[in-house]
Amino acid sequence: MLLRKVKGVIVRSVVSGDEDDVASIHNVAFGEWVETLGDEYDYQYISPRDVAAWIKERRDRQECLWIAETNDTAVGYVHCSLNDIHSKKNLKELVLVPTSWDMGQSKIAVIPRYRRQAIASALVWKCVKHFKRAGANLALAVAYNDNKAASKLLQGLGFVHHERFYHRPYSDKRPWRHDTVYAELNLSQPVTSPQRLNLHVTVRCAREEDAKRVAEIFRKSAPWTPFGPNVSTDQILQHYLKGKSHETILVAEYKGEIAGVMDFNSKNSRLGILGVAPEYRKKGIGYTLFYHLLEHMRRKGLPKAIADTGIVLSDAIRMYKRFNLKIVRRQYSWIKILNNDS
């Protein structure tokens, strides 16, 4: 499909003074998701101050905010970012920025009464045109599988949904992008273990002196987390073990050594990443830790547990299903190749 202008619609860069309009568009356009999913999926109403922070942040990064106007009325906006991907071949990735980096949908927002007028298409094409000139190789948008309107829009713009997307200039083995699944468990009843627990495992709350071992486990089992090889123990203490009061971190001890770690956030009932040291796998430690974590949440009075994980992490998905967590939705990855030479 060729880049095109939409008659009667002006798409321009967001500038200081547009904060009220952007916040209003966002709150009306995403209000349905805020009301149905809310904090559990990081959906919140925003303020002009939030938009001002986006504008301030983009000065230091390759980001753009555009607003759509018709008849001098602001009716839509889009938020985009250009990321440098260092891999087998360096690439530039255009991202339609999501409402939440791990659980949201791309910020393509149009006031409901102005939909079906190609305004969202005009906004997205503005992103594509601008960043293609800046050297973008590929574009990514994310949307939930039950967001039919987003699926129709992105398909019409030449984006393709990929459960797992392999791009050879990036890697021959690792997917560049993939879907994320979201699973939930009702905690109104005691948690049933799908298999015999390891009685030699002790589960307790993490302490400050556990920082070095916790960092080591994440570096080995989940190197993509913020606790990668370049993060110091002091940073772990500050951002994780000494996190917000609504975050609870449990560790599993086996034969006097910390073998696994997992957390949950009581504010939104979300489970964190389960990490088990490679040398302690296949001993039921992960299942035992997961069981105690769910029971801990239930005893705290949380109504449900919510877990999210990439579709490529089949072991995690298998464990969720064994504990009767139900997959309730997916975050689809929509890809558009902008440069055929990439």
HELIX and SHEET records of a PDB file:
HELIX    1   1 GLU A   19  ALA A   29  1                                  11    
HELIX    2   2 GLY A   31  THR A   36  1                                   6    
HELIX    3   3 GLY A   38  TYR A   41  5                                   4    
HELIX    4   4 PRO A   48  ARG A   58  1                                  11    
HELIX    5   5 PRO A  112  TYR A  114  5                                   3    
HELIX    6   6 ILE A  119  ARG A  133  1                                  15    
HELIX    7   7 LYS A  148  GLY A  156  1                                   9    
HELIX    8   8 GLU A  208  ASP A  210  5                                   3    
HELIX    9   9 ALA A  211  SER A  221  1                                  11    
HELIX   10  10 THR A  233  ILE A  236  1                                   4    
HELIX   11  11 LEU A  237  LEU A  241  3                                   5    
HELIX   12  12 PRO A  278  TYR A  280  5                                   3    
HELIX   13  13 ILE A  285  ARG A  299  1                                  15    
HELIX   14  14 SER A  314  ARG A  322  1                                   9    
SHEET    1   A 7 ILE A  10  SER A  13  0                                        
SHEET    2   A 7 GLU A  63  THR A  70 -1                                        
SHEET    3   A 7 THR A  73  ILE A  85 -1                                        
SHEET    4   A 7 LEU A  91  LEU A  96 -1                                        
SHEET    5   A 7 LEU A 138  TYR A 144  1                                        
SHEET    6   A 7 LYS A 326  ILE A 337 -1                                        
SHEET    7   A 7 VAL A 160  HIS A 161 -1                                        
SHEET    1   B 4 ILE A  10  SER A  13  0                                        
SHEET    2   B 4 GLU A  63  THR A  70 -1                                        
SHEET    3   B 4 THR A  73  ILE A  85 -1                                        
SHEET    4   B 4 ILE A 108  VAL A 110 -1                                        
SHEET    1   C 8 ILE A  10  SER A  13  0                                        
SHEET    2   C 8 GLU A  63  THR A  70 -1                                        
SHEET    3   C 8 THR A  73  ILE A  85 -1                                        
SHEET    4   C 8 LEU A  91  LEU A  96 -1                                        
SHEET    5   C 8 LEU A 138  TYR A 144  1                                        
SHEET    6   C 8 LYS A 326  ILE A 337 -1                                        
SHEET    7   C 8 THR A 180  ASN A 186 -1                                        
SHEET    8   C 8 LYS A 304  GLY A 310 -1                                        
SHEET    1   D 2 ARG A 164  PHE A 165  0                                        
SHEET    2   D 2 ARG A 177  HIS A 178 -1                                        
SHEET    1   E 4 VAL A 201  CYS A 205  0                                        
SHEET    2   E 4 GLU A 247  TYR A 254 -1                                        
SHEET    3   E 4 GLU A 257  ASN A 265 -1                                        
SHEET    4   E 4 ARG A 270  LEU A 271 -1                                        
SHEET    1   F 4 VAL A 201  CYS A 205  0                                        
SHEET    2   F 4 GLU A 247  TYR A 254 -1                                        
SHEET    3   F 4 GLU A 257  ASN A 265 -1                                        
SHEET    4   F 4 GLY A 275  VAL A 276 -1                                        
END                                                                             
